[in-house]
Amino acid sequence: MILAIVKKPQAQLIGELVFKYVDAGKRVGEIGFRLAEAEIGKGYGEEAAIALIKEAFQSLSVDTIQAICAVENLQSQRLMLKLGMKRKTRLKAFLDIGGEKHDIYVYQLNNLSC
């Protein structure tokens, strides 16, 4: 599921939020988000992610939500910590960005920790 992040009242598209099932049998989902550069740090990503996490736990039958980010992406790491997620592991050369391999961190949030 891909959702738009829209800035009101202008109805300006400023980003996207993604949800997918990683393992429906184990009730694990994954979220991802991307914002326009000018909108980073203004709280829009946090607001959108909180709403999606709440919906995922209440309506999408997941018990665990995970998210990934490149090790060098400090802004995403801060956001995941604000969301209550815990860093679980580091995967080497997992993510391809512009033809370069990057290490990632995997973060998780369990429904019981909300």
C-alpha positions in Angstrom: 0.0 0.0 0.0 1.4 3.4 -1.0 -0.1 6.5 0.6 0.5 10.2 -0.2 1.8 12.6 2.5 -0.1 15.8 1.7 0.6 19.2 3.3 -2.6 21.1 4.2 -4.3 23.5 3.4 -2.5 23.7 0.0 -3.1 19.9 -0.7 0.6 19.8 -1.8 2.1 16.4 -2.2 5.3 16.3 -0.1 6.0 12.6 0.3 4.9 9.1 0.4 4.4 6.4 3.0 4.5 2.7 2.2 3.2 -0.4 4.0 3.8 -4.0 3.0 3.5 -7.4 4.6 6.9 -9.0 5.2 5.5 -12.2 6.6 1.7 -12.3 6.9 1.9 -15.7 8.7 4.1 -14.2 11.4 2.1 -11.0 11.3 5.1 -8.8 10.4 4.7 -5.6 8.3 7.2 -3.1 7.0 6.8 0.7 6.7 8.8 3.1 4.6 8.7 6.8 4.0 10.1 9.5 1.8 9.7 13.3 2.1 10.6 16.2 -0.1 14.0 17.6 1.0 12.4 20.9 2.0 9.9 19.2 4.3 12.3 17.0 6.3 12.5 17.8 10.0 9.1 19.5 10.2 7.2 16.6 11.8 5.2 15.5 8.7 7.0 12.1 8.5 6.5 11.4 12.1 2.8 12.4 12.0 2.2 10.2 8.9 4.2 7.2 10.3 2.4 7.3 13.7 -1.0 7.2 11.9 0.1 4.3 9.7 1.6 2.3 12.6 -1.7 2.8 14.5 -3.7 1.6 11.5 -1.4 -1.4 10.9 -1.7 -2.6 14.5 -5.5 -2.0 14.7 -6.7 -3.0 11.2 -4.0 -4.7 9.2 -3.4 -7.7 11.5 0.3 -7.2 12.3 2.0 -7.6 15.6 5.4 -6.3 14.5 6.4 -3.5 12.2 9.8 -3.1 10.9 11.6 -0.4 8.9 15.0 -0.1 7.3 17.4 2.8 6.6 20.9 3.3 5.3 23.4 3.5 8.2 24.4 7.0 7.1 20.7 8.2 7.2 20.7 9.8 10.6 17.4 11.7 10.1 15.6 8.4 9.5 17.3 6.8 12.4 16.1 9.6 14.7 12.6 9.3 13.4 12.4 5.6 14.0 13.6 6.1 17.5 10.9 8.8 18.0 8.4 6.2 16.8 9.5 3.9 19.6 11.3 1.5 17.2 14.3 -0.4 18.4 17.4 -1.1 16.3 17.6 -4.9 15.8 20.4 -5.6 13.3 22.8 -4.3 10.7 22.9 -5.8 7.2 26.0 -5.4 5.1 25.8 -4.1 1.5 22.0 -4.7 1.5 20.7 -1.5 -0.1 21.6 -0.3 -3.6 21.4 3.5 -3.9 22.6 5.0 -7.2 24.6 1.9 -8.0 26.4 1.8 -4.7 25.8 -0.8 -2.0 25.0 0.5 1.5 24.7 -1.1 4.9 21.3 -0.8 6.6 19.9 -0.9 10.0 16.7 -2.8 10.7 14.3 -1.3 13.3 11.3 -3.0 14.8 8.3 -2.1 16.9 6.0 -4.6 18.6 2.4 -4.0 19.2 2.8 -4.6 22.9 5.5 -1.8 23.1 3.0 0.9 22.0 
